């Protein structure tokens, strides 16, 4: 676990040191397709309780709130946690993926946009199981990750895992989910120009 903590610490340190630039570069990204994919799969009465895992500076928290939902953020970067609280006005928890402390059966949806690929494969089953446990029965997990051929390692000062669809499906199903849908992003271009794998899963 010490080695995994060092991996997470280095990745989070890089995000902390580049927080302002990251926010400036991503705050106008259009992820409405991903938000719609999560919300349309939830069958509970509105408003939905949403956990944004790896919420970053709070862009999507603000969107969920504007749409009338009850959004809570979670991030391991203390810089992002402060920014997300200020930008969205939402409650934001400062937690690392390696040390999650989540309430049981609390949320209708978990939104993990461009975040779970930072989880080393050795602990990914445990992390996914914790996300499943924090969902209400029938709750929905959305994830979007850069895809690859199941390699993992360092990209600059950030650690990442680049799963293909079959491997990602096996991990998530083993954690207690069934697939609702998956797609590749950005839309409207050939597959080789779609580096992102997005998927929606329902808690069994």
Residue pairs with C-beta under 8 A, 6 or more apart in sequence:
1 98
4 98
4 120
4 122
4 123
5 98
7 120
7 159
8 76
8 96
8 97
8 98
8 118
8 159
10 157
10 158
10 159
11 118
11 157
11 158
11 159
12 76
12 77
12 96
13 157
14 156
14 157
14 158
15 22
15 77
15 79
15 80
15 158
16 77
16 78
16 79
16 80
19 57
19 77
19 79
19 80
19 83
22 56
22 57
23 56
23 57
23 59
23 83
26 56
26 57
26 59
27 57
27 59
29 59
31 60
31 113
31 144
32 63
33 185
33 187
33 198
34 111
34 113
34 142
34 144
34 185
34 198
35 60
35 63
35 64
35 67
35 111
37 142
37 181
37 183
37 198
37 200
38 50
38 109
38 111
38 140
38 142
38 200
39 48
39 67
39 69
39 109
41 109
41 140
41 142
41 180
41 181
41 200
41 202
42 48
42 108
42 109
42 139
42 140
43 138
44 108
44 136
44 138
44 139
46 68
46 69
47 68
47 69
47 70
48 69
48 70
48 108
48 109
49 69
49 70
49 72
49 106
49 107
49 108
49 109
50 64
50 69
50 70
50 71
50 72
50 107
50 108
50 109
50 110
50 111
51 71
51 72
51 73
51 74
51 102
51 106
51 107
51 109
51 110
51 111
51 134
52 60
52 61
52 64
52 71
52 72
52 73
52 74
52 111
52 113
53 74
53 97
53 110
53 111
53 112
53 115
53 116
53 131
54 74
54 75
54 76
54 97
54 112
54 113
54 114
54 115
54 116
54 118
55 61
55 73
55 74
55 75
55 80
55 84
55 92
56 75
56 77
56 80
56 83
56 84
56 115
57 80
57 83
57 84
57 87
58 73
58 80
58 83
58 84
58 85
58 86
58 87
58 88
58 90
58 92
59 87
60 71
60 111
60 113
61 71
61 73
61 84
61 87
61 88
61 90
61 92
62 87
62 88
62 89
62 90
64 71
64 111
65 71
65 88
65 89
65 90
71 88
71 90
72 90
72 91
72 92
72 93
72 107
73 81
73 84
73 85
73 88
73 90
73 91
73 92
73 93
74 92
74 93
74 95
75 81
75 84
75 92
75 93
75 94
75 95
76 94
76 95
76 96
76 97
78 94
81 92
81 93
81 94
84 90
84 92
85 91
85 92
95 101
97 115
97 116
97 118
97 119
97 123
97 127
98 123
98 127
100 127
100 130
102 130
102 131
102 133
102 134
103 134
104 133
104 134
105 133
105 134
105 135
105 136
105 137
106 134
106 135
106 136
107 134
107 135
107 136
107 139
108 135
108 136
108 139
108 140
109 135
109 139
109 140
109 141
109 142
110 131
110 134
110 135
110 139
110 140
110 141
110 142
111 142
112 131
112 141
112 142
112 143
112 144
113 142
113 143
113 144
114 144
114 145
114 146
114 196
116 124
116 127
116 128
116 143
116 145
117 145
117 146
117 160
117 161
117 162
117 163
118 158
118 159
118 160
118 161
119 127
119 161
120 152
120 159
120 161
121 152
121 161
124 161
124 171
125 171
125 174
125 175
128 171
128 172
128 174
128 175
128 177
129 175
129 176
131 141
131 175
132 141
132 175
132 176
132 177
132 203
135 141
135 203
136 203
137 203
138 202
138 203
139 202
139 203
140 180
140 200
140 201
140 202
140 203
141 172
141 177
141 200
141 201
141 202
141 203
142 198
142 199
142 200
142 201
143 168
143 172
143 198
143 199
143 201
144 185
144 196
144 197
144 198
144 199
145 161
145 162
145 163
145 168
145 196
145 197
146 160
146 162
146 195
146 196
146 197
147 162
147 163
147 164
147 165
147 184
147 195
147 196
147 197
148 162
148 163
148 164
149 162
149 164
150 161
150 162
150 163
150 164
150 167
151 161
151 162
152 159
152 160
152 161
152 162
153 159
153 160
154 160
163 171
163 197
164 197
165 182
165 197
165 199
168 197
168 199
169 179
169 182
169 199
172 179
172 199
172 201
173 179
176 203
176 204
177 201
177 202
177 203
177 204
178 201
178 202
178 204
179 199
179 200
179 201
179 202
180 200
180 201
180 202
181 199
181 200
182 197
182 198
182 199
182 200
183 198
183 199
184 191
184 194
184 196
184 197
184 198
185 194
185 195
185 196
185 198
186 193
186 194
186 196
